[in-house]
């Protein structure tokens, strides 16, 4: 199997389930998957592991599963992986209909540039990394990118301040802070100095010890 186009991936149905069948499939470079569809029975699938790596960065957007001549538009519902083996173990797909709104999450990133508050001794933090949204599948963005350069010291950007694409509604509470610039505490500002002092040899003690 091989990917067809960007955000398209070929799949094949699987009849076998159970631990033994799944282990054999993984050794052959296949990832077990399940396709969930509202009003239909779920389907067991296999995805080529190498083909999936190409699409790994698109797991927040829409994908199309290609099975012969059939195409199914889906969202990634859940991915199970092994950090030790650096391996994807299982994928859950959710079928979507283009004329029905979907409830999903979209990652939030800062556009290049530093907030003005950093030059005033502040540090940038991002408490919220994903935004819950409601929209039609065709309106779903890959990500929400935010201009943070205007943030001053002790200022913040909330969900209510985000400029969302047309047709996209935020479901995350509007008062949630996405980015803020905090004033460094005295402890944070002097931490490096304290560390350097701790590494300095105690020459007086060394002299006394020699004597």
N, C-alpha and C positions, 0 to 999 in steps of 0.2 A: 504493500500500500504506500501511497505517497500523497502529499498535500497537493491540491489542485490549484487554488488561488489563495491569495492572502485571506486569512480568516476562514478558509475552507479546509476541511480535513476529512479524509476517507475513513470510513468505519466498516466493520463487518459484524454481523450478528453472531452471537455465541449461544450454543445450546447447552453447553456444560456449565455447571456452577460447582461450588464446593472448593475447599482448600487445595486439593490435589490438582484440579484442572487449572485453577488460577495460578498456582506456582509454576506449572509447566508453561503456561502462556507467558508469564513474565520472563522466564528463561529464554523464550523465543523472541523477546523484544516487543511484546504486546502488553498494553495496559487495560485491565478490565474496566468496564464502564457501564453505567445504567442510564437509560433515557426515560425521564418521567414526562408524561403528557396528561394534562387534565382531561378526565373523562375517558382515558384509555389505560390499558394495562401497561406497566413499565416494561421496557425491553432491555435485554442484556446485550452488550456490545463489546467489541475489542477496538482499541485505538493503537496505531503504531507509535511506539515510544519515541522514536526519532522525529517523526512528524509532529508529535505533540510538543517537543522542545522548541520547535520553530514558532508555535503559537502560544508559548507559555506566558509571554508578556501581554497577551490579549484576553486574559481570562476574565476581564471586567466588561468586555464588549460582546457583541453578538458574533456567534460562530455559525457556520453551516456544516452539518454533517452530511457527507456524501456517501450514499449506499447505492451503488449501481447508478440508475438514472434518477433516483429519489434524493431530494434535498430537504433537510429539516433545519429550520432556524432555531437556535438554542442559546441559552445562557448557561454559563458554568455555575452550578449550584454549590458544589463542594469538591475539594481536591484533598485526597489523603496521600501523604508522602512520608518517606523515611529519610530523616536528616542524616543518619549514619551511612546509609547506602546511596544517598543523593539520588533517590529514585521515586518516581510517582507510582503509587500503589493502586489508586482507584480514583475514578472521576465520576461525578454525578452531573448529568445534563438535564436542563429543564426546557422543554419545547415551548416556544412562544408563538403567538399569532400576531401578525403585523397590524391588525386592526384593534388589538386589545392592549391597554396600558399595562406596564409591568412595574413591579416594586423590586428594586435592586439597590446595590451600592456602587458608588463610583469613587475612585481614588482622587484625592485633592493634593495638588502640588503647587509649590511656589514658583513663579516665573523667575528667570535669572535677574539678579540685582539684590542689593543689600538695603534693608530699611535704614532710614536716616537715624533711627534711634541707636544703631550700633555705634555710630561715631560719638554718641553721647554716653557711652559706657554701658549700653544695654546688651542683652543677649536675646536671640530669636528662639522662640519655642513654638511647636505645632502640636497642640493637644488633640486635635481632631484630624485624622488621616483619611477617613472615608465618609462620604455623604450618602445618606439614604435618599433615593429619589423615586418619583413616579412619573412615567412618560410612556409614549408609544415607542416600540422598538426602533423605529426609524430615527427617532429624536435622541436616542441614548448616546451620550458622549463617551469617549474612551476615558476621559479624565476631566476634572475641573482645575483650570490653571488660574492662579491668583497673583495679582500685582501687589507686592508687599513693600515696595520702595517708599511709600508715603507714611509708613508706620513710624511714629515717634516713640520716644521713651515712655514706657508704661501705657502704651496705647494697644488696642487689640482690634482684630477683625472677627466678626461673628458670622454665623450662617446667614443672618439677615443682610449682611453687607456683600455677600457674594453675587456676582453677576452671572446668572445661569443662562444657558442657551434657551432659545425659544421652545416652548413646549415642555420644558423640564421643571417639575415642581419639587422643591426640597421637602422631605418628610422629617428630617432631623430638626429638633427644636431650634427655633430661630435665635435664641440667646446663647447657644453653645459657641464657645470661643474656638476659632480655627487657628489663628496665628496671634501671638502677642509678643511684645518686646518688653522684657522685664529688666529692672535695674539689678545689677549684680550686687550681691550682699558683700559685706566687708570680708567675710570668711572666704568667699570665692575669689575676691580680688587679691587677697594676700596668700592664697593657698600655695602658689608657685614659689613665692618668697620663702614661706615656711619650709617648703620642701628643699629648697636650695640650702637653707641654713642647717637643716638636719643632716645634709650630706657633707658639710664642711668638717674637716678633722678637728678634733679638740686638741690643739697644739699645746695648751697649758698642761692638760692631763698627760699628754705624751711626754713632756719634758719632766714632769714630776715622777712619772713611772721610770724613766731612764735613770733619774737621780737615785 
